[in-house]
Amino acid sequence: MRSKDFDMINATYCMLVDREKQRGSDSITDIERVVLLIWHASGIIENGGFRYFFECGLLLRETAEAYARIGVEEVASIFRRVNDLFPGHEIPADYDERMALVDKFYQQQADLLSHLEGEFYSRDGLMEKQLGGWIRVHRDVFRAIDAA
């Protein structure tokens, strides 16, 4: 069931994505990037777990920080635990190298990853509440989206 904030967050996200496509990543403020990182990661992980997150090449550390900024430290911690699986805590930029490691993780630590994904899913409602609050607290920034 959708939260009361879902439609507002999704509309804000879509407007930001459109602006970023038209004007580039420099057109997105730090406050707005929080919405982009969280909403994108949430949708991707909901559809295919952390494997899909890494297939899409999303930014793990930045996403963890975004969750921490909206007050969902539990999810930020989940991302950090996933990051800890990578040798030297470094995620390869190269797709094939990254996915070879992810495949290895899913073979060797399937139970842990399943548990972490379950923990992530269980925090979805809290994320929506907090992200909706983030948008409302920074309404002056997000109002500018409508005017742009």
N, C-alpha and C positions, 0 to 999 in steps of 0.2 A: 504494500500500500504506500502511495506517495505521501510524503510529509507536506505540511502546509508551505514549506520553503522550496520544495522541489522545482516548481514552475519558475519562481523568481530566480533561483540559482541557474537553472538551465538557460533561461532567456539571457541572463547576464553573461554566462559562458559563451553562448552562441554569438552575441554581439562582440565580445572580446576576440573570439576566433576570427570573425569576419574582419575586424579592424587589423588584427595581426597579419592576415593574408593580404590585405590591401596596402597596408603602410609599413609592414615589417615589425620585427620583435622590439625595436626601439620605441615603438608607439605604445607599448604596454608598460604601465607603471609597476613598481614593486608590489604595491597593494593589490593591483589587478592580477598580477602573475600568481598570487596565492590561489585565486579562484581557478585560473587555468590549470595549474598543476594538480590541485586536489580533484576537481571535477573530472578532468581527463583520466587521472589515475584510477579514480573510483569506478568509472565506467569500464575502463579496460580490465581491471582486476575482477570486477563483477562478471565480466563476460568470459574470462579465460585464466583467471588466477595470475600468480606472479610470472608464470611462463609467458603469458601474453604481454604482460607489462614489459618484460625484457625483449620480447620479439619486436615490440613497437619502439624500443630504444628510448623509453621515457627516463627522466632524470630522477634517480632514486634519492640521492642526498637532498636535492632541492625540494623534492616532494615531502620527504620526512620533515624538513624544516618548515614547510608550509603547514603541515598538520600541527606541528608544535606551535606555530604562530596563532592558529585559531583555537588553541587550547585542547587539542585532542592528542595529548602526549602518548596515550596508549598506542595509537596507530603510528606515530612517529617512531616509537620504540620498536614496533614490528618491522618497519622499514629498516631500521638500524640493524636489527637481528638478521634480516635477509642480507644486508650489505656485508655483515661479518662472515658470511659464507664464502665470499670471494677472496682469493689469495691476496694478502696485503690490503684487503678491504678496497681493492681497486676493480672497478667494473670495466672490462674491455670495451673500447669504442667499436671495434670490429665486430660485425654481426656474427659471423661464423664462430669466432673465438668466444664471444659472449654466450652464444647459444650452446656451444659444446660444454661450457661450464654449467649452464643452467640444466641441461640434460643430465649431466653427472649428478648435480644436486638432487634432481627429482628421482634418480635411480638410487642414490645412497641415503637420502634423507627425506623420503617421501612423507613419512609420518610427521616430521617436524614442519615441513612446508604445508601440509594439509592442516595442521593445527594452527599455524600462523595465518593461513588464508581464512580459516574459520573465525579466528579472533578478529581479523580485519572485517569480515562480513558482519560480525556482531556489533561493530561500532558504526555501521553505516548511518543509523538514525541519529546518533550523536554528532557525526560529521555534518549531516545536513543541517541540524539545529545550529551548530557552531558556525558553519560557513554562511548560513543565512544571517546570523548575528554579525559576522564579519562585514558582510555587504551593508547591513543596516548601520553599523557603527561608522563605516566609511562611506555613507550615503552621498556625501559631497563628491567623492571621486567617481562613484558609480552613476550618479545623476548626469555627469558629463558624458557618459556613454550615449545616453539618449539624445543629447544635444549635438553629438559629433556627426 
